[in-house]
C-alpha cells in the first residue's frame, strides 16, 4: 500500500487519488519514453498502471495484472 506508482492520467490526477497511492501521473507518450520511466524507477516507482481506454500499446516491463480497464506492470530498469 505504501509503494509508489505511475499511472497515465494525461494530466488528470484523479485515478492516482482513487488508487489511494502516491506517485506520478504521466501522459500516454511518456509511457514509451524509457528515460522518463527509468527516472521514475530510480526515484522509487514500483508499478506502472496503464489505463487501457487511453493507451492501446504495451510496455516491455513484466506484466503482473490485467483486466478490461488496466494493465499493471512492474517498474524496472
N, C-alpha and C positions, 0 to 999 in steps of 0.2 A: 504494500500500500504506500510505502514511502519512496518507491522507485520513481525517478524522473522519466517522463515520456515525451514523445513528439507526436503531434497529430496535424494532418493537413487541413487546417481550418480556413486557409486562404484569407487570413487577416481577422477572422472571427474567433475569439477565444471561447465561445460558448461550449463547444464539445469538450475542450480541456477542463473547463469548470465542472461540467456534468460528469466527467470521469472521476472527479474528486481526487485529482492528481496535480502535481506541479510539473512544469516542463516548458516545452516550446510549441508554438503554433507556427506552422510553416505553410508555404504555398505548394501547389502541385509541382511546379517547376523545381523547387528546392529538393523534392524527393529524389530527383535524378542527379543532383549535384553532390558528388562524392566528397568534395572538400567540406561542404556545409554539413553533411551527415557525420563525417569524421570529427569535425569540430564539436558537434553536439555530443558525440560519444565520449570524447576526451573530457568534456565538462560534466559527464555523469549520466547521460541519457541511456536508459536501459532498454526501452521498447519504442518502436515506431508504429503508430496506429494509422492506417491508411483508410480513409473514407472511400469506399468503392463507388459511391454515387458521384464523386468528384474526380477521382483519378482511376483510369482504366488500366494502367500499366501494372507491372510487378517490380519488386526490388530483388537484388541479388542476395539479400540477407536471408537468414534462416527464418522461414515461416513457422510460427508457433501456434497460430489460431486463425480461423476464418469462419465467417458466416455471410449472410446475404448483404450485410452492410459494411463490415470492416475486415481488413486483413491486419494481423498483428505480427510484426517482425521483431526479432532480437536485434538490438543495435550492436554493431560490432565493426571493427576496422576491416 
